[in-house]
């Protein structure tokens, strides 16, 4: 079956509108920096962010030691403050993906959620990112936390 040019353009336009509707609308990281609360004594902060809109419909829960702390929202970020210690951050689609990290008092860690293709559905994989790279990537992302 051959699709006409108008039909193809209409389909592309509909997809673009759908993806635009999936965009987050919270304040950007840059806007939030002036109003973010300081990290409590004996705690650290973990930023979790997703730079890609690829696989926009795929937004699995993000868990820290088995407890849901947010969702893998495209072009969004959130953070959690936790006492110093070792943690496992995970996401699950058709497979579980995890990363372990150690958090020291006053430390800020960054975890990027990368998208890759799977057999049936895509995968969201947490990856530890160094501070310099993360601070460049996260600037224009929108806050999706509570």
N, C-alpha and C positions, 0 to 999 in steps of 0.2 A: 504494500500500500504506500503510495507516494503522497507526502504531505505538501500542500501548497505553501508558497512563501509566506502568505499572510498567516496561515495556521502555525507555521514554525515561529514566526515573530511573536504571535500572540502567546504561544507556549513559553517562549523565552521571557517575555514580559511578565507573565504570571509567576514564573519561578523567581524572577528578580523581586517582585512585590512580596512574595512569601518570605524570601530571605531577608528583605528589609524589615519585615514585621518581626523577625526573630532577633533583631538587634536589641541589645540591652539599652536601657534608658537611664540608669543610675548615674550619679556623678562620676567623673573620671578620677583616676588615681591622682592626677595633678591637683584636681579640685579638692580632693579629700585630705591631702597632706596637711593643709592648714588646720583642719578640724579633727584629725585623728587623735584618739586618746593615747597618752604615753603607755609604754609597756610597764606592767606592775613589777615590783621587786621580786626577784627569784623566778621570773618568767621570761619567756621569749615569744617571738611572733613568727608565724608561718603564713606567708602569702601564697595563695594558690591561684593560678591564672591560666587562661586559655586564649591564645592570640588568634587562632584560626576560626573562620566561619565555615570551613570545610566540614561537612557532616553536621550541619546546624541542628538537625532534628535529633541527633544523638547527644543526650545530656544526662549521662548517668550520675548517680550520687557519688560524692567524694567522701570517703570514710577515713577517720583518723583513729587507729587502734579499734576498728570495728564500729565506731560511732559516727553516724552521718553528720558532717560539718558543713556541707554545701553541695552544689551541683556544678557540673562541668559546662557552664554556659559559654557559648561562643563569644569571644571578644569581651570577656568579663573576668573579674577577680573578686576574691574575698580573702579574709584573713582570720586566723584563730590565734589566741594567746594561750599558752600552756606553760606549766611549770617546767623547769629544766629537766631534761630526760631524753630517752630514746623513744622514737615513735615510728609507726608504720602507716603510711598514707596509701590508700588503695582506691581503685575504680574497678567496675566490673561491667562487661558487656557479655560477649560470648565466652570470654576468659577474664580472669582476675589479673590486674596489673598492679604491682606494688613498688614502693620505694621506701627504704628505711633512712631515717635521719636522726642525728643527735642535735638537740637544742640546748644551748647554754643560757644562763641568765643574761638578759639584756640583748641577746642575739636575735637577728632577723634572718630567716631562711626563706628561700623562694623555690616553689615547685611549679613548673610549667606542665600543662596537660597537653600532650602531643596527640594528634589524630593520625591513625593509620588504617589501612584497609584490612578487613578480616574476611573470612570465608562467607559468612552470612551477613554480618553487620560490621561496622567499623569498630576500632579499638581506641580507647582513650588511655594513654599511658603517662603516668606521672614521672617527671624527670627533674632531678635537682639541678638548679641553675645558679651560677655564681652571681654575686650581688651586682657587679658592673653590667653584665649582660641583661639581667632581669630588670634592673631599673630603667634601661633603655626600652625594653619590650613592653613594660607594664604601663607606661606613662599615659596613654590614651585609652586604656581599657576602662570599662565601666564597672562600678561596684555592684555586686550581686548578692552581698551578704545581708544579714539582718541587723 
